[in-house]
Amino acid sequence: MNYLSNKKGFLGIDNKFNFKEKVVIVPFGLEKTVSYGSGTKNGPREIIKASHQVELYDEELNCEPFKKIGIKTLKPLKIDRNIKKALKKISDTNQKILSKKLFPMTLGGEHSITPGCINPFVKKYKNLLLLHFDAHADLRQSYNGEKFSHASAIRRCLDYKNVSVISFGIRNISKSEISFLKKNSNRIKIYWAKDKIRWNLNKFKKMIKNKTVYLTFDVDGLDSSIMPATGTPEPGGLFWEETLNIIKIAAKNSNIVGADINELAPIKGFNSYNFLVAKLVYKILSYKFLY
């Protein structure tokens, strides 16, 4: 696979540092169906740039996780203008990574990447549980005439019969999505943002126990006060510590096999939002491999 040098890749590790990778970072700035704010195509570049400022030592885990993980970053791929061809490219890329027994972490781009990202996982595993962080349910059959819209990302994932989903932070949903949700309640569990104070995370722990999990994180799942750099920022969302707590529970109790993080639309001069996403990526990988 065609990697960036350590220094230019995620975390900006010294080129002299040699390690066998367990994780492959895949920059994939697909932006085809955004419906409000734009700029997600610049997300991967700014996440990687900001990651060079992330402290490598983690005081919570009492180590430098990157040394125990091994992280390489692919050179950015050319993204086809046709969304179906673009999704096939990310699917083929993840297939190649999986065939080498490595962990793909895709940096979007818009959320429409996820059905392509999970395609090889669906084929590999009998059942796949999506752990989904988002302000939106993304359960529309189509949006603005596009079946592969970012607003239909989870619906397209559920086209695979062996996929189910647990969503956290949802606080914006259409009437048609509610209808689909009711008809498929055996496959979809939503932890609504409005009920956050009453969330039963012990129940979540039992639901996810020993499951094969793919983590998909739309950054608008975070509260708009800490993450305005996204196409559709929503108030009433997740904050940093509660987000990490959910991911930690998943890492300790399930087998997380891959992940994507998407919908960062960088705002020039406001690097703190890019930094937050870079640190979140490092945290997800650290929890996955050190718990």
DRENGULUM-327648 format. One record per residue (C-alpha): residue number from 1; residue in three letters; x, y, z. Coordinates in nm, 3 decimals. Layout:
DRENGULUM-327648
pakol, tilo, c1, c2, c3
NUM, ALA, X, Y, Z
...
end
This chain:
DRENGULUM-327648
pakol, tilo, c1, c2, c3
1, MET, 0.000, 0.000, 0.000
2, ASN, 0.112, 0.353, -0.077
3, TYR, 0.181, 0.529, 0.255
4, LEU, 0.276, 0.884, 0.343
5, SER, 0.600, 0.919, 0.540
6, ASN, 0.556, 0.903, 0.919
7, LYS, 0.626, 1.275, 0.941
8, LYS, 0.350, 1.366, 0.694
9, GLY, 0.099, 1.110, 0.820
10, PHE, -0.138, 1.101, 1.117
11, LEU, 0.034, 1.222, 1.439
12, GLY, 0.347, 1.337, 1.246
13, ILE, 0.574, 1.075, 1.403
14, ASP, 0.947, 1.104, 1.336
15, ASN, 1.053, 0.919, 1.020
16, LYS, 1.330, 0.749, 1.220
17, PHE, 1.069, 0.571, 1.432
18, ASN, 1.012, 0.226, 1.285
19, PHE, 0.709, 0.011, 1.365
20, LYS, 0.483, -0.257, 1.222
21, GLU, 0.143, -0.103, 1.160
22, LYS, -0.185, -0.235, 1.299
23, VAL, -0.389, 0.068, 1.181
24, VAL, -0.420, 0.228, 0.840
25, ILE, -0.555, 0.584, 0.824
26, VAL, -0.749, 0.635, 0.499
27, PRO, -0.802, 1.002, 0.399
28, PHE, -1.114, 1.005, 0.181
29, GLY, -1.260, 1.352, 0.139
30, LEU, -1.570, 1.255, -0.057
31, GLU, -1.804, 1.554, -0.090
32, LYS, -2.093, 1.496, -0.332
33, THR, -2.427, 1.541, -0.154
34, VAL, -2.384, 1.809, 0.116
35, SER, -2.711, 1.993, 0.165
36, TYR, -2.621, 2.293, 0.386
37, GLY, -2.264, 2.387, 0.480
38, SER, -1.981, 2.253, 0.263
39, GLY, -1.608, 2.190, 0.302
40, THR, -1.598, 1.827, 0.416
41, LYS, -1.357, 1.748, 0.132
42, ASN, -1.094, 1.939, 0.334
43, GLY, -1.163, 1.742, 0.654
44, PRO, -0.900, 1.465, 0.615
45, ARG, -0.618, 1.708, 0.533
46, GLU, -0.695, 1.932, 0.832
47, ILE, -0.740, 1.638, 1.072
48, ILE, -0.396, 1.504, 0.976
49, LYS, -0.242, 1.852, 1.001
50, ALA, -0.395, 1.909, 1.347
51, SER, -0.287, 1.562, 1.463
52, HIS, 0.074, 1.678, 1.449
53, GLN, -0.009, 1.892, 1.755
54, VAL, -0.173, 1.610, 1.953
55, GLU, 0.038, 1.501, 2.251
56, LEU, 0.154, 1.143, 2.193
57, TYR, 0.144, 1.056, 2.564
58, ASP, -0.200, 0.972, 2.706
59, GLU, -0.226, 1.046, 3.079
60, GLU, -0.539, 0.831, 3.111
61, LEU, -0.367, 0.523, 2.965
62, ASN, -0.025, 0.611, 3.110
63, CYS, 0.167, 0.545, 2.788
64, GLU, 0.229, 0.664, 2.433
65, PRO, -0.037, 0.453, 2.260
66, PHE, 0.103, 0.498, 1.908
67, LYS, 0.406, 0.284, 2.003
68, LYS, 0.182, -0.007, 2.095
69, ILE, -0.054, 0.038, 1.800
70, GLY, 0.151, 0.128, 1.493
71, ILE, -0.029, 0.375, 1.265
72, LYS, 0.040, 0.434, 0.894
73, THR, -0.142, 0.683, 0.670
74, LEU, -0.234, 0.613, 0.308
75, LYS, -0.156, 0.874, 0.047
76, PRO, -0.486, 1.047, -0.043
77, LEU, -0.681, 0.855, -0.307
78, LYS, -0.825, 1.011, -0.622
79, ILE, -1.202, 1.028, -0.565
80, ASP, -1.426, 0.956, -0.861
81, ARG, -1.694, 1.213, -0.947
82, ASN, -1.953, 0.933, -0.965
83, ILE, -2.063, 0.853, -0.609
84, LYS, -2.114, 0.479, -0.674
85, LYS, -1.762, 0.450, -0.818
86, ALA, -1.625, 0.651, -0.524
87, LEU, -1.796, 0.419, -0.274
88, LYS, -1.656, 0.116, -0.459
89, LYS, -1.306, 0.265, -0.427
90, ILE, -1.332, 0.302, -0.049
91, SER, -1.482, -0.048, -0.029
92, ASP, -1.192, -0.194, -0.231
93, THR, -0.941, 0.000, -0.019
94, ASN, -1.086, -0.134, 0.307
95, GLN, -1.095, -0.484, 0.158
96, LYS, -0.722, -0.461, 0.088
97, ILE, -0.654, -0.338, 0.442
98, LEU, -0.865, -0.616, 0.595
99, SER, -0.691, -0.879, 0.381
100, LYS, -0.368, -0.776, 0.554
101, LYS, -0.538, -0.815, 0.895
102, LEU, -0.512, -0.442, 0.963
103, PHE, -0.763, -0.192, 1.110
104, PRO, -0.895, 0.077, 0.871
105, MET, -0.979, 0.421, 1.009
106, THR, -1.133, 0.633, 0.732
107, LEU, -1.131, 1.012, 0.757
108, GLY, -1.418, 1.168, 0.554
109, GLY, -1.556, 1.353, 0.376
110, GLU, -1.928, 1.331, 0.415
111, HIS, -2.119, 1.053, 0.589
112, SER, -2.220, 0.893, 0.259
113, ILE, -1.883, 0.710, 0.271
114, THR, -2.001, 0.465, 0.540
115, PRO, -2.197, 0.213, 0.326
116, GLY, -1.886, 0.180, 0.108
117, CYS, -1.655, 0.155, 0.411
118, ILE, -1.851, -0.131, 0.569
119, ASN, -1.899, -0.340, 0.253
120, PRO, -1.599, -0.571, 0.313
121, PHE, -1.690, -0.607, 0.683
122, VAL, -2.044, -0.716, 0.591
123, LYS, -1.896, -0.990, 0.374
124, LYS, -1.643, -1.099, 0.636
125, TYR, -1.865, -1.115, 0.945
126, LYS, -2.191, -1.301, 0.999
127, ASN, -2.337, -1.004, 1.190
128, LEU, -2.214, -0.646, 1.210
129, LEU, -2.331, -0.389, 1.465
130, LEU, -2.285, -0.022, 1.375
131, LEU, -2.207, 0.204, 1.668
132, HIS, -2.330, 0.532, 1.525
133, PHE, -2.272, 0.884, 1.666
134, ASP, -2.473, 1.155, 1.492
135, ALA, -2.723, 1.439, 1.529
136, HIS, -2.927, 1.281, 1.247
137, ALA, -3.066, 0.932, 1.208
138, ASP, -2.964, 0.918, 0.838
139, LEU, -3.249, 0.674, 0.770
140, ARG, -3.404, 0.848, 0.466
141, GLN, -3.458, 0.632, 0.159
142, SER, -3.316, 0.920, -0.046
143, TYR, -3.259, 1.294, -0.017
144, ASN, -3.280, 1.549, -0.299
145, GLY, -3.323, 1.254, -0.534
146, GLU, -2.996, 1.085, -0.425
147, LYS, -3.017, 0.735, -0.280
148, PHE, -2.655, 0.754, -0.162
149, SER, -2.695, 1.091, 0.013
150, HIS, -2.525, 1.164, 0.345
151, ALA, -2.884, 1.176, 0.482
152, SER, -2.931, 0.813, 0.378
153, ALA, -2.600, 0.672, 0.504
154, ILE, -2.737, 0.444, 0.777
155, ARG, -3.037, 0.341, 0.564
156, ARG, -2.794, 0.219, 0.296
157, CYS, -2.597, 0.030, 0.561
158, LEU, -2.920, -0.137, 0.673
159, ASP, -2.976, -0.258, 0.315
160, TYR, -2.739, -0.533, 0.430
161, LYS, -2.955, -0.781, 0.621
162, ASN, -2.680, -0.874, 0.867
163, VAL, -2.632, -0.514, 0.987
164, SER, -2.793, -0.356, 1.294
165, VAL, -2.730, -0.017, 1.453
166, ILE, -2.710, 0.157, 1.790
167, SER, -2.719, 0.536, 1.748
168, PHE, -2.617, 0.798, 2.005
169, GLY, -2.703, 1.167, 2.007
170, ILE, -2.987, 1.175, 1.754
171, ARG, -3.189, 1.496, 1.775
172, ASN, -3.304, 1.566, 1.421
173, ILE, -3.525, 1.319, 1.232
174, SER, -3.794, 1.330, 0.964
175, LYS, -4.145, 1.181, 0.976
176, SER, -4.059, 0.922, 0.709
177, GLU, -3.757, 0.809, 0.913
178, ILE, -3.976, 0.761, 1.221
179, SER, -4.196, 0.529, 1.016
180, PHE, -3.895, 0.326, 0.901
181, LEU, -3.758, 0.318, 1.256
182, LYS, -4.084, 0.176, 1.395
183, LYS, -4.093, -0.096, 1.130
184, ASN, -3.730, -0.193, 1.201
185, SER, -3.711, -0.150, 1.578
186, ASN, -3.551, -0.495, 1.611
187, ARG, -3.247, -0.370, 1.416
188, ILE, -3.226, -0.006, 1.527
189, LYS, -3.174, 0.125, 1.880
190, ILE, -3.158, 0.503, 1.929
191, TYR, -3.023, 0.681, 2.236
192, TRP, -3.202, 1.014, 2.181
193, ALA, -3.013, 1.328, 2.281
194, LYS, -3.324, 1.462, 2.459
195, ASP, -3.309, 1.163, 2.698
196, LYS, -2.936, 1.192, 2.770
197, ILE, -2.981, 1.238, 3.144
198, ARG, -3.169, 0.905, 3.157
199, TRP, -2.946, 0.695, 2.930
200, ASN, -2.893, 0.345, 3.068
201, LEU, -2.536, 0.266, 2.967
202, ASN, -2.543, -0.063, 3.158
203, LYS, -2.809, -0.175, 2.914
204, PHE, -2.589, -0.054, 2.627
205, LYS, -2.300, -0.255, 2.770
206, LYS, -2.513, -0.573, 2.762
207, MET, -2.641, -0.496, 2.410
208, ILE, -2.288, -0.461, 2.273
209, LYS, -2.126, -0.745, 2.471
210, ASN, -1.908, -0.967, 2.248
211, LYS, -2.052, -0.813, 1.931
212, THR, -1.851, -0.734, 1.615
213, VAL, -1.871, -0.355, 1.592
214, TYR, -1.797, -0.095, 1.325
215, LEU, -1.783, 0.258, 1.465
216, THR, -1.911, 0.545, 1.248
217, PHE, -1.883, 0.897, 1.389
218, ASP, -2.047, 1.201, 1.232
219, VAL, -1.896, 1.497, 1.418
220, ASP, -2.232, 1.679, 1.425
221, GLY, -2.321, 1.424, 1.694
222, LEU, -2.117, 1.652, 1.919
223, ASP, -2.287, 1.960, 2.061
224, SER, -2.261, 2.260, 1.830
225, SER, -2.093, 2.461, 2.107
226, ILE, -1.782, 2.241, 2.078
227, MET, -1.827, 2.139, 1.711
228, PRO, -1.967, 2.413, 1.488
229, ALA, -1.730, 2.311, 1.205
230, THR, -1.974, 2.080, 1.031
231, GLY, -2.240, 2.112, 0.761
232, THR, -2.543, 2.092, 0.992
233, PRO, -2.445, 2.181, 1.351
234, GLU, -2.715, 2.097, 1.606
235, PRO, -2.754, 2.215, 1.967
236, GLY, -2.824, 1.963, 2.242
237, GLY, -2.555, 1.711, 2.149
238, LEU, -2.276, 1.508, 2.304
239, PHE, -1.985, 1.651, 2.500
240, TRP, -1.626, 1.524, 2.515
241, GLU, -1.621, 1.313, 2.834
242, GLU, -1.958, 1.144, 2.777
243, THR, -1.855, 1.061, 2.421
244, LEU, -1.531, 0.899, 2.537
245, ASN, -1.721, 0.705, 2.803
246, ILE, -1.949, 0.543, 2.543
247, ILE, -1.654, 0.453, 2.319
248, LYS, -1.467, 0.313, 2.620
249, ILE, -1.759, 0.086, 2.709
250, ALA, -1.766, -0.039, 2.350
251, ALA, -1.389, -0.097, 2.340
252, LYS, -1.395, -0.295, 2.665
253, ASN, -1.697, -0.510, 2.581
254, SER, -1.701, -0.565, 2.204
255, ASN, -1.468, -0.622, 1.911
256, ILE, -1.436, -0.295, 1.718
257, VAL, -1.309, -0.398, 1.375
258, GLY, -1.307, -0.068, 1.183
259, ALA, -1.415, 0.295, 1.200
260, ASP, -1.480, 0.615, 1.011
261, ILE, -1.510, 0.974, 1.126
262, ASN, -1.672, 1.226, 0.897
263, GLU, -1.849, 1.558, 0.831
264, LEU, -1.576, 1.788, 0.961
265, ALA, -1.602, 2.108, 0.752
266, PRO, -1.297, 2.308, 0.867
267, ILE, -1.339, 2.679, 0.943
268, LYS, -1.035, 2.884, 0.849
269, GLY, -0.858, 3.018, 1.158
270, PHE, -1.045, 2.790, 1.403
271, ASN, -0.805, 2.499, 1.438
272, SER, -0.946, 2.384, 1.772
273, TYR, -1.225, 2.196, 1.592
274, ASN, -0.978, 2.013, 1.367
275, PHE, -0.769, 1.934, 1.674
276, LEU, -1.071, 1.794, 1.860
277, VAL, -1.137, 1.547, 1.575
278, ALA, -0.769, 1.449, 1.553
279, LYS, -0.760, 1.379, 1.926
280, LEU, -1.087, 1.184, 1.902
281, VAL, -0.936, 0.962, 1.631
282, TYR, -0.632, 0.895, 1.853
283, LYS, -0.859, 0.818, 2.150
284, ILE, -1.073, 0.573, 1.951
285, LEU, -0.762, 0.387, 1.835
286, SER, -0.605, 0.394, 2.181
287, TYR, -0.915, 0.248, 2.347
288, LYS, -0.953, -0.014, 2.075
289, PHE, -0.599, -0.149, 2.106
290, LEU, -0.522, -0.088, 2.476
291, TYR, -0.845, -0.212, 2.641
end
